[in-house]
Amino acid sequence: MEKRLHAYYSGSVHGVGFRFTAERVAMGLGLKGWVKNLKDGRVEVELEGHEAAVQEFLRKVDSVFKGYIRDIETEWGEASGGFEGFDIRF
C-alpha cells in the first residue's frame, strides 16, 4: 500500500548531513518527495512510497541520527503520486 509521510525532526539536526543522508536513504528505498531545513532549526520531510519502505526510512534515519534527533512529529496519509523524485529543497 502506498503511503505519504509528512514529518518534522527537531534536535541538533542542522549541519550534520541530515538532508543528504535522508535523500540517500529515500532514493535507495525508491521513495519520492523532499527534505529541507527550516529556519526554526527543524528539518521537514515529505515523502511517499510503499508503506514498508517509508517505515524503513524512519528506522534508518533514526539509527544514523539517534544522538541528534530530540523529537519527530509525523502525519500519515494516502499517497498522491505527485512527486517525480526525491529532492533537497532550500
C-alpha positions in Angstrom: 0.0 0.0 0.0 1.3 3.5 -0.9 1.5 5.9 1.9 2.5 9.6 2.4 4.6 10.8 5.4 5.0 14.4 6.5 7.5 14.7 9.3 9.3 17.3 11.3 12.6 16.4 13.0 13.8 18.5 15.9 17.0 18.5 17.9 20.6 19.0 16.6 19.6 18.2 13.0 21.2 21.1 11.1 24.8 20.9 10.0 25.2 17.1 10.5 24.4 15.9 7.0 20.8 15.1 7.8 19.3 16.3 4.4 21.9 14.5 2.3 21.5 11.3 4.3 17.7 11.5 4.1 18.0 11.9 0.4 20.3 8.9 0.0 18.2 6.7 2.2 14.9 7.7 0.5 16.4 7.2 -3.0 17.8 3.8 -2.0 14.3 2.8 -0.9 12.6 4.1 -4.0 10.7 6.8 -2.1 9.8 10.2 -3.7 9.4 13.6 -2.1 11.7 16.2 -0.5 13.6 17.3 2.6 14.5 20.8 3.8 15.9 22.7 6.7 13.6 25.1 8.4 14.5 28.5 9.9 13.4 27.3 13.4 16.1 24.6 13.5 13.9 21.6 12.5 14.1 19.5 9.3 10.9 18.9 7.3 10.4 15.8 5.2 7.6 14.9 2.9 7.7 11.6 1.1 5.7 8.8 -0.2 6.0 5.2 -1.4 5.3 1.7 -0.2 4.4 1.7 3.5 7.2 -0.8 4.4 9.8 1.4 2.6 8.5 4.5 4.5 8.8 2.7 7.8 12.3 1.6 6.8 13.2 5.2 6.0 12.2 6.2 9.6 14.2 3.3 11.1 17.3 4.1 9.1 17.3 7.9 9.7 16.7 7.2 13.4 19.6 4.8 13.6 22.0 7.2 11.9 21.0 10.3 13.8 20.0 8.7 17.1 22.0 11.2 19.2 20.9 14.2 17.2 17.1 13.7 17.0 15.2 15.0 20.0 11.7 14.6 18.6 9.8 13.7 15.4 6.3 14.7 14.6 4.7 12.6 11.9 1.5 12.8 9.9 0.4 9.9 7.7 -1.8 10.0 4.7 -2.6 8.3 1.4 0.0 8.8 -1.4 -0.9 11.3 -4.0 1.6 10.3 -6.7 2.6 14.0 -7.0 6.4 13.6 -6.7 8.7 12.6 -9.5 11.9 12.0 -7.5 13.5 13.0 -4.2 14.9 16.4 -3.8 16.7 18.6 -1.2 14.8 21.9 -1.0 16.4 25.2 0.1 
